[in-house]
């Protein structure tokens, strides 16, 4: 039996997925992958299609681990982009890349704040995170830690041909029939903060109130408020 997994949109923790689903935005969380894994039986095959700008690093790590646990039965196809945490997931098994797709690898980032001690501590944490994540590139391509970290440090964008040359993918889709045409980079993203999510939860509770269910004007204003909050998330 063949199973399909789509890693589309931003990669988010399980408890953030409802937020993106509500606004109809693509996202992927570890629970999406686990659901397919739970239906897996010996002899089954899994096809993973990736088009993602990345997301939270521990989400990328968890998805990488889930897929690598079934490495021999998994085939990955990068159809659009595999950036940041999504490129980590792409390292988990046999991987092919569309000739028009892009891969991007870079160092871990954080919105840290505080005094000089906090900044120095965060720099240490980020360097440690970079070393942890670069092992995925090392294992896939057989490159040294030094080369993997240098690639991340320079925020390296790769076409399918370049990714193949570095050993980060195993092949290029339609290699014999399609020319290589790199695409434009996709947008970055940021998870909604707790305050943002709480505002949406309160608005949704108001919508569920029986007293408001027949008030068309109220429901229209509620929809506008939700769209306004979505716009604030983009800012």
C-alpha positions as CSV (number, residue, x, y, z in Angstrom):
1,X,0.0,0.0,0.0
2,X,1.2,3.5,-0.8
3,X,0.7,6.4,1.5
4,X,1.1,10.1,0.7
5,X,2.4,12.9,3.0
6,X,2.2,16.6,1.9
7,X,4.6,18.9,3.7
8,X,3.1,22.2,2.6
9,X,3.3,25.7,4.0
10,X,5.0,26.5,7.3
11,X,6.1,23.8,9.7
12,X,4.5,24.5,13.1
13,X,4.0,22.8,16.4
14,X,0.8,20.6,16.8
15,X,-1.0,23.2,19.0
16,X,-0.6,25.9,16.4
17,X,-2.1,24.0,13.5
18,X,-5.7,25.0,14.3
19,X,-4.8,28.7,13.9
20,X,-3.5,28.2,10.3
21,X,-6.3,25.8,9.4
22,X,-8.9,28.4,10.5
23,X,-7.5,30.9,8.1
24,X,-7.2,28.3,5.3
25,X,-3.4,28.6,5.2
26,X,-1.1,25.6,4.4
27,X,0.8,24.3,7.3
28,X,2.3,21.0,8.5
29,X,2.8,19.7,12.0
30,X,4.3,16.5,13.4
31,X,0.9,15.1,14.1
32,X,0.2,15.1,10.4
33,X,3.1,12.9,9.8
34,X,2.4,10.7,12.8
35,X,-1.1,10.0,11.5
36,X,0.3,8.4,8.4
37,X,3.0,6.6,10.3
38,X,0.3,5.0,12.5
39,X,-1.4,3.6,9.5
40,X,1.9,2.2,8.1
41,X,2.4,-1.6,8.0
42,X,5.4,-3.7,6.8
43,X,5.8,-3.4,3.1
44,X,3.9,-0.1,2.7
45,X,5.5,2.8,0.9
46,X,5.4,6.5,1.8
47,X,5.7,9.3,-0.8
48,X,6.5,12.7,0.7
49,X,5.9,15.9,-1.3
50,X,7.6,19.0,0.0
51,X,6.8,22.7,-0.8
52,X,7.6,24.6,2.4
53,X,9.5,27.7,3.4
54,X,10.4,26.0,6.7
55,X,9.4,26.8,10.2
56,X,10.2,25.9,13.8
57,X,13.5,23.9,14.1
58,X,12.3,21.3,16.6
59,X,9.3,20.6,14.3
60,X,11.7,20.0,11.4
61,X,13.8,17.7,13.6
62,X,10.8,15.7,14.8
63,X,9.5,15.2,11.2
64,X,13.0,14.3,10.1
65,X,13.2,11.7,12.8
66,X,9.7,10.2,12.0
67,X,10.5,9.9,8.3
68,X,14.0,8.5,8.9
69,X,12.6,5.8,11.1
70,X,11.0,4.4,7.9
71,X,13.8,5.5,5.6
72,X,13.9,2.4,3.4
73,X,10.2,2.8,2.6
74,X,10.2,6.5,2.1
75,X,10.7,8.6,-1.1
76,X,10.7,12.4,-0.9
77,X,10.0,14.8,-3.8
78,X,10.7,18.5,-3.5
79,X,8.2,20.1,-5.8
80,X,8.5,23.8,-5.0
81,X,10.9,24.7,-2.2
82,X,12.5,23.0,0.8
83,X,13.9,25.8,2.9
84,X,15.2,26.0,6.4
85,X,13.5,23.3,8.6
86,X,11.9,21.8,5.4
87,X,15.4,21.1,4.0
88,X,16.1,19.1,7.2
89,X,13.1,16.9,6.6
90,X,14.2,16.4,3.0
91,X,17.4,14.8,4.3
92,X,15.6,11.9,6.0
93,X,15.3,9.5,3.0
94,X,15.8,9.1,-0.8
95,X,15.0,12.5,-2.2
96,X,14.4,13.8,-5.7
97,X,13.9,17.4,-6.6
98,X,11.9,19.1,-9.4
99,X,14.2,20.9,-11.8
100,X,12.3,24.1,-11.1
101,X,12.5,23.7,-7.3
102,X,14.8,25.4,-4.7
103,X,16.5,24.3,-1.5
104,X,17.7,26.7,1.1
105,X,19.9,26.0,4.2
106,X,20.8,28.6,6.8
107,X,21.7,29.0,10.4
108,X,19.1,28.9,13.2
109,X,17.6,32.3,14.2
110,X,15.8,33.7,17.2
111,X,14.0,36.8,18.3
112,X,16.0,37.0,21.5
113,X,15.8,40.0,23.8
114,X,17.5,41.0,27.1
115,X,20.8,42.2,28.3
116,X,24.3,41.3,27.1
117,X,24.4,38.1,29.1
118,X,21.1,37.0,27.5
119,X,22.5,37.7,24.1
120,X,25.7,35.9,24.7
121,X,23.8,32.9,26.1
122,X,21.5,32.9,23.1
123,X,24.5,33.0,20.7
124,X,25.8,29.9,22.4
125,X,22.4,28.2,22.1
126,X,22.1,29.1,18.4
127,X,25.6,27.7,17.7
128,X,24.7,24.5,19.4
129,X,21.4,24.2,17.5
130,X,23.3,24.8,14.2
131,X,25.7,21.9,15.1
132,X,22.8,19.6,15.9
133,X,20.9,20.4,12.7
134,X,23.9,20.2,10.4
135,X,24.2,16.5,11.2
136,X,21.3,15.9,8.9
137,X,23.2,17.4,5.9
138,X,26.4,15.5,7.0
139,X,24.6,12.2,7.1
140,X,22.9,12.7,3.7
141,X,25.8,14.1,1.7
142,X,28.8,12.8,3.6
143,X,30.1,16.3,4.0
144,X,32.2,17.4,7.0
145,X,30.7,19.4,9.9
146,X,32.9,22.4,8.8
147,X,31.5,22.3,5.2
148,X,27.9,21.9,6.5
149,X,28.2,24.8,8.9
150,X,29.8,27.0,6.2
151,X,26.9,26.2,3.9
152,X,24.4,27.2,6.6
153,X,26.4,30.3,7.6
154,X,26.1,31.7,4.0
155,X,22.3,31.1,3.7
156,X,22.9,28.9,0.7
157,X,20.2,28.7,-2.0
158,X,20.5,25.7,-4.3
159,X,19.0,24.6,-7.6
160,X,18.2,21.0,-8.1
161,X,21.5,20.5,-10.0
162,X,23.5,22.2,-7.3
163,X,21.8,20.2,-4.6
164,X,22.6,17.0,-6.5
165,X,26.2,18.0,-6.9
166,X,26.5,18.5,-3.1
167,X,24.9,15.1,-2.5
168,X,21.9,16.6,-0.7
169,X,19.4,14.9,-3.1
170,X,19.6,11.6,-4.9
171,X,18.1,12.7,-8.3
172,X,16.3,15.3,-10.3
173,X,12.7,14.7,-11.3
174,X,12.1,14.4,-15.1
175,X,15.9,14.7,-15.5
176,X,15.9,13.5,-19.1
177,X,13.1,15.7,-20.4
178,X,12.9,19.0,-18.5
179,X,15.3,22.0,-18.5
180,X,16.3,23.6,-15.2
181,X,14.3,26.8,-14.5
182,X,14.9,28.1,-10.9
183,X,12.0,29.8,-9.2
184,X,11.7,32.9,-7.0
185,X,12.1,32.6,-3.3
186,X,8.9,32.3,-1.1
187,X,8.0,34.6,1.8
188,X,9.3,34.1,5.3
189,X,6.9,33.6,8.2
190,X,6.5,34.0,11.9
191,X,4.2,32.0,14.3
192,X,1.4,34.0,15.8
193,X,2.2,35.0,19.4
194,X,0.1,33.9,22.4
195,X,-1.7,37.2,22.6
196,X,-2.7,36.9,18.9
197,X,-4.0,33.3,19.4
198,X,-6.0,34.3,22.6
199,X,-7.7,37.1,20.7
200,X,-8.8,34.7,18.0
201,X,-10.0,32.2,20.6
202,X,-12.2,34.9,22.2
203,X,-13.7,35.9,18.9
204,X,-14.5,32.3,18.1
205,X,-16.2,31.8,21.4
206,X,-18.3,34.9,20.7
207,X,-19.3,33.3,17.4
208,X,-20.4,30.1,19.2
209,X,-22.7,32.1,21.5
210,X,-26.4,31.2,20.6
211,X,-27.4,34.8,21.2
212,X,-25.2,35.9,18.4
213,X,-25.9,33.1,15.9
214,X,-28.7,34.9,14.1
215,X,-27.2,38.4,14.1
216,X,-25.9,38.9,10.6
217,X,-24.3,42.2,11.3
218,X,-22.5,40.8,14.3
219,X,-21.2,37.9,12.4
220,X,-20.0,40.1,9.5
221,X,-18.2,42.4,12.0
222,X,-16.7,39.3,13.6
223,X,-15.3,38.1,10.3
224,X,-13.8,41.5,9.7
225,X,-12.1,41.4,13.1
226,X,-10.7,38.0,12.4
227,X,-9.3,39.2,9.0
228,X,-7.8,42.2,10.8
229,X,-6.0,40.0,13.3
230,X,-4.7,37.9,10.4
231,X,-3.3,41.0,8.9
232,X,-1.6,41.9,12.2
233,X,0.1,38.5,12.1
234,X,1.6,39.3,8.8
235,X,3.0,42.6,9.9
